[in-house]
Amino acid sequence: MSAPRLVIAGAPQTELLGQNFASILALRRSEADEFFAKPAPQGLSEDAKNVQRQAFAGLLWSKQFYHLDVRTWLDGDPAGPPPPESRKKGRNHQWSNLYNADVISMPDKWEYPWYAAWDLAFHCIPMAQIDPDFAKEQLTLLFREWYMHPNGQLPAYEWAFGDVNPPVHAWAAWRVYKIEKRVRGTADRAFLESAFHKLLLNFTWWVNRKDAEGMNIFQGGFLGLDNIGVFDRSAPLPTGGFLEQSDGTSWMGMYCLNMLAIALELARENPAYDNVASKFFEHFVHIAHAMNDRGPGGIELWDNHDGFITTFCICPTAIASTSRYVRWWV
């Protein structure tokens, strides 16, 4: 029996990509020009427009499908060999709720084939100018129960979902809401309200987990300002002892203001949000007071001479018999 033959009807193409290639390419180029011209501010130079276009293109290019099922990673695939028992007490073992199977904006998909929660929040701001729906979907993903931890923490990134990142997601939700209103002429209040409800859980996590002494002084350890350090400030010290940090305090002040803005917006149509708005105003005042009067030993966190907010760390170690203060710039 002879093998089947592929028969092509009609005369062979004389052009490499077909007779209509040039016209189709020209059409697609004009469509792309029209798409990228819309978000450009009036009066922007051609060079600046080109920079903006490349930035938007890079943002769109960095979308990638990401799939991770932490429970399966911990327990193993029934069809395969069992994983080592140490995995159940190792990295990310407390995130068995996390199941990711979505197209997500990556920091840079050739170098980082995974999402980073606070990078993603920043991505959503420019993304809202060209695709508000995708920007809203990205933020909503992080707030879903198969992303957010049951205690209210947002997953940081794959190598350590439990790391603490700056709380910028209320700011991102508020900005995306405002940008869409400007771009489309209508605002998505349902998105804003849904995001606010989940952000309440995350805000409560910060208050309960990162204000160790109930003094409105917040710590994180890794908040994007010290990628390289002598030691990991999110982990126990290698020499023993502990750190009392304040590096999350100003971030929480910002968080309060963002939540206040959202609550006031929602209160325009629903008076039930009035009391929530006053709560965030009062919390901001408490944080501002703490930054001026409640550093360790009553020291102010703001340094007028150097113009920095500082983190004061108490480091009692097995070597030193007394506590000593170490000053960290943030």
LOLUMFI-27563 format. One line per 10 residues: their letters; for each residue x, y, z of C-alpha. Coordinates in Angstrom, 3 decimals. Example, Ala and Ser with C-alpha at 12.3 -4.5 7.8 and 13.67 -1.06 7.14 Angstrom:
// residues 2
as> 12.300 -4.500 7.800; 13.670 -1.060 7.140
This chain:
// residues 330
msaprlviag> 0.000 0.000 0.000; 1.534 3.303 -1.078; 1.796 6.254 1.288; -0.767 9.061 0.826; 0.389 12.092 -1.122; -0.256 15.741 -0.223; -1.954 17.427 -3.181; -2.046 21.254 -3.328; -4.708 22.663 -5.594; -3.941 25.592 -7.830
apqtellgqn> -0.713 27.076 -9.094; 2.240 27.341 -6.700; 2.783 30.662 -4.924; 5.454 32.822 -6.492; 5.892 34.903 -3.343; 7.451 33.441 -0.208; 4.596 34.464 2.118; 1.769 34.757 -0.351; 0.349 37.485 -2.531; -1.593 39.198 0.288
fasilalrrs> 1.253 39.330 2.814; 2.306 42.921 2.135; -1.231 44.294 2.384; -1.998 42.310 5.553; 1.261 43.467 7.175; 0.472 47.090 6.307; -2.999 46.746 7.812; -1.682 45.223 11.040; 0.981 47.940 11.274; -1.644 50.665 10.954
eadeffakpa> -3.782 48.974 13.608; -0.795 48.837 15.968; -0.016 52.514 15.289; -3.601 53.440 16.140; -3.578 51.295 19.308; -0.380 52.775 20.737; -1.276 56.359 19.734; -4.355 56.454 21.970; -2.642 56.517 25.394; -0.013 59.077 24.338
pqglsedakn> -0.586 62.480 26.015; -1.243 65.392 23.710; 1.912 67.279 22.780; 4.249 64.369 23.502; 7.307 64.327 21.252; 7.778 61.567 18.691; 10.792 60.267 20.583; 8.842 60.091 23.840; 5.950 58.389 22.051; 8.360 55.762 20.774
vqrqafagll> 9.697 55.167 24.292; 6.149 54.822 25.624; 5.223 52.434 22.833; 8.193 50.192 23.550; 7.378 50.232 27.272; 3.774 49.172 26.622; 4.950 46.496 24.184; 7.356 45.109 26.781; 4.569 45.040 29.354; 2.279 43.125 27.001
wskqfyhldv> 5.083 40.764 26.020; 5.742 39.822 29.658; 2.401 38.068 30.077; 2.873 34.372 30.657; 0.843 31.351 31.705; 1.868 30.289 35.207; 0.805 27.020 36.802; 1.633 25.943 40.348; -0.350 23.682 42.665; 1.407 23.834 46.028
rtwldgdpag> -0.616 20.986 47.548; 0.421 18.641 44.717; 4.007 19.865 45.018; 3.959 19.036 48.743; 2.159 15.673 48.541; 3.444 14.532 45.174; 1.693 13.226 42.077; -0.026 9.875 42.752; 1.368 8.601 39.451; 4.946 9.461 40.362
ppppesrkkg> 7.449 8.823 43.121; 6.704 10.460 46.493; 8.560 13.709 47.284; 10.988 13.874 50.212; 9.334 14.315 53.619; 11.467 17.390 54.232; 9.415 19.233 51.605; 6.414 19.318 53.947; 8.399 21.413 56.407; 10.372 23.431 53.902
rnhqwsnlyn> 9.780 26.333 51.572; 6.123 27.343 51.017; 4.764 24.425 53.059; 2.304 26.805 54.742; 0.744 27.778 51.393; -1.171 24.591 50.567; -4.167 26.746 49.605; -2.280 28.258 46.671; -3.296 27.122 43.201; -2.188 29.203 40.224
advismpdkw> -3.235 28.453 36.637; -3.561 31.809 34.918; -1.985 34.195 32.460; -0.115 36.600 34.724; 2.041 39.677 34.227; 5.646 38.721 34.970; 8.426 41.093 36.083; 10.422 40.013 33.026; 9.511 36.610 31.695; 12.900 35.739 30.192
eypwyaawdl> 14.563 36.187 33.590; 11.685 35.744 36.058; 9.283 32.987 34.898; 7.042 33.682 37.898; 4.944 36.542 39.193; 5.868 38.875 42.046; 2.886 40.340 43.846; 4.097 43.881 44.363; 5.755 44.110 40.938; 2.414 43.061 39.492
afhcipmaqi> 0.645 45.862 41.382; 2.936 48.413 39.720; 2.418 46.773 36.303; -1.338 47.292 36.618; -1.007 51.092 36.594; 0.340 51.443 33.009; -1.612 48.354 31.938; -4.856 50.125 32.901; -4.135 52.729 30.219; -4.250 50.154 27.412
dpdfakeqlt> -6.224 47.237 28.907; -8.182 48.150 32.063; -9.946 44.781 32.106; -6.688 42.833 32.301; -5.359 45.170 35.011; -8.461 44.594 37.129; -8.329 40.847 36.536; -4.710 40.718 37.716; -5.432 42.464 41.004; -8.575 40.399 41.537
llfrewymhp> -6.514 37.220 41.048; -4.213 38.089 43.941; -7.214 38.665 46.211; -8.892 35.341 45.415; -8.912 32.642 48.098; -6.707 30.316 46.018; -4.024 33.040 45.957; -4.443 34.970 49.224; -3.530 32.992 52.346; -6.452 32.282 54.732
ngqlpayewa> -4.812 34.644 57.234; -4.976 37.529 54.735; -1.377 37.624 53.509; -0.754 38.017 49.779; 1.682 35.566 48.131; 4.983 37.309 47.486; 6.775 35.182 44.877; 7.507 31.546 44.140; 10.725 31.061 46.087; 9.073 32.301 49.311
fgdvnppvha> 5.355 33.115 49.175; 5.467 34.071 52.849; 7.951 36.937 52.367; 6.610 40.367 53.256; 6.291 42.853 50.403; 5.179 46.491 50.583; 1.375 46.852 50.819; 0.838 48.688 47.529; -2.247 46.832 46.301; -4.817 49.266 47.687
waawrvykie> -2.954 52.040 45.879; -2.946 49.948 42.685; -6.674 49.177 42.909; -7.475 52.866 43.501; -5.292 54.033 40.615; -6.670 51.411 38.197; -10.191 52.499 39.146; -9.370 56.165 38.455; -7.474 55.453 35.222; -10.310 53.369 33.786
krvrgtadra> -12.747 56.157 34.611; -10.565 58.607 32.677; -9.948 56.258 29.731; -13.475 54.920 29.317; -15.581 57.590 30.977; -17.130 55.064 33.377; -15.879 53.661 36.690; -16.137 50.048 37.817; -17.446 50.418 41.358; -18.091 46.685 41.658
flesafhkll> -14.363 46.027 41.126; -13.371 48.686 43.661; -15.799 47.390 46.287; -14.731 43.780 45.797; -11.051 44.725 46.063; -11.731 46.781 49.195; -13.335 43.823 50.983; -10.315 41.601 50.330; -7.884 44.383 51.198; -9.550 44.642 54.592
lnftwwvnrk> -8.338 41.095 55.257; -4.810 41.959 54.155; -4.762 45.162 56.227; -5.841 43.190 59.292; -3.012 40.702 58.644; -0.522 43.570 58.729; -1.982 44.968 61.950; -2.029 41.604 63.726; 1.211 40.100 62.419; 3.596 43.000 61.804
daegmnifqg> 2.959 45.331 64.751; 4.594 43.098 67.346; 4.155 45.414 70.337; 0.873 47.082 69.364; 2.594 50.456 69.041; 1.694 51.224 65.401; 5.310 50.537 64.430; 5.337 48.007 61.580; 8.112 45.783 60.340; 8.596 43.624 57.284
gflgldnigv> 12.220 42.661 56.815; 12.289 42.776 53.030; 10.320 45.653 51.581; 12.090 46.175 48.290; 14.690 48.624 49.555; 17.531 46.274 50.460; 17.844 43.426 47.964; 21.427 42.796 49.065; 22.278 42.675 52.765; 24.657 41.132 55.254
fdrsaplptg> 21.840 38.853 56.414; 18.160 38.206 55.705; 16.146 40.582 57.883; 13.022 38.465 57.312; 14.648 35.449 58.974; 16.085 34.800 62.445; 19.524 36.293 62.946; 22.405 33.892 62.293; 23.950 34.816 65.670; 20.710 34.587 67.649
gfleqsdgts> 18.720 37.475 69.093; 16.117 39.503 67.234; 15.510 42.773 65.428; 12.956 45.439 66.219; 12.345 47.120 62.886; 10.147 49.932 61.677; 10.626 49.564 57.934; 6.930 48.927 57.260; 5.605 51.931 59.182; 5.505 54.519 56.410
wmgmyclnml> 4.123 51.882 54.013; 1.258 51.328 56.447; 0.627 55.059 56.631; 0.259 55.015 52.847; -1.972 51.930 53.090; -4.300 53.796 55.475; -4.600 56.761 53.107; -5.318 54.507 50.122; -8.019 52.624 52.041; -9.434 55.934 53.249
aialelaren> -9.708 57.195 49.656; -11.464 54.001 48.524; -13.868 54.030 51.495; -14.824 57.660 50.840; -15.459 56.879 47.172; -17.681 53.915 48.066; -19.470 55.990 50.718; -20.754 58.302 47.968; -23.357 55.672 47.141; -23.336 53.548 50.301
paydnvaskf> -23.251 55.322 53.697; -22.214 52.073 55.367; -18.629 52.883 54.357; -18.563 56.132 56.367; -17.528 54.417 59.593; -14.866 52.395 57.790; -13.425 55.584 56.318; -13.102 57.196 59.752; -11.363 54.052 61.022; -8.564 54.427 58.453
fehfvhiaha> -8.236 58.148 59.156; -7.799 57.451 62.871; -5.307 54.678 62.159; -3.242 57.013 60.000; -3.124 59.544 62.842; -1.926 56.832 65.242; 0.846 55.817 62.826; 1.934 59.435 62.301; 2.098 59.895 66.069; 4.098 56.678 66.467
mndrgpggie> 6.653 57.791 63.880; 7.309 60.958 65.896; 7.187 59.655 69.449; 7.445 55.894 69.636; 10.832 54.769 68.442; 12.754 52.488 70.804; 13.557 54.454 73.930; 11.267 57.273 72.789; 13.514 58.142 69.829; 11.832 59.721 66.812
lwdnhdgfit> 11.956 57.653 63.635; 12.341 60.755 61.473; 15.828 62.219 61.409; 15.639 65.933 60.600; 19.374 66.213 60.121; 19.724 63.443 57.555; 16.200 63.622 56.123; 15.552 59.893 56.507; 13.151 57.654 58.336; 15.303 55.170 60.197
tfcicptaia> 14.790 51.670 61.478; 16.084 51.076 64.971; 17.004 47.485 65.739; 17.635 45.971 69.157; 20.052 43.080 68.721; 20.720 41.073 71.883; 23.053 38.265 70.837; 24.657 35.243 72.439; 27.982 37.080 72.266; 27.042 40.405 73.831
stsryvrwwv> 25.779 40.468 77.371; 23.776 43.640 76.835; 21.451 44.863 74.099; 22.805 47.308 71.595; 21.073 49.599 69.133; 21.889 49.328 65.454; 20.590 51.943 63.054; 19.379 50.933 59.601; 18.519 53.417 56.895; 15.239 52.817 55.111
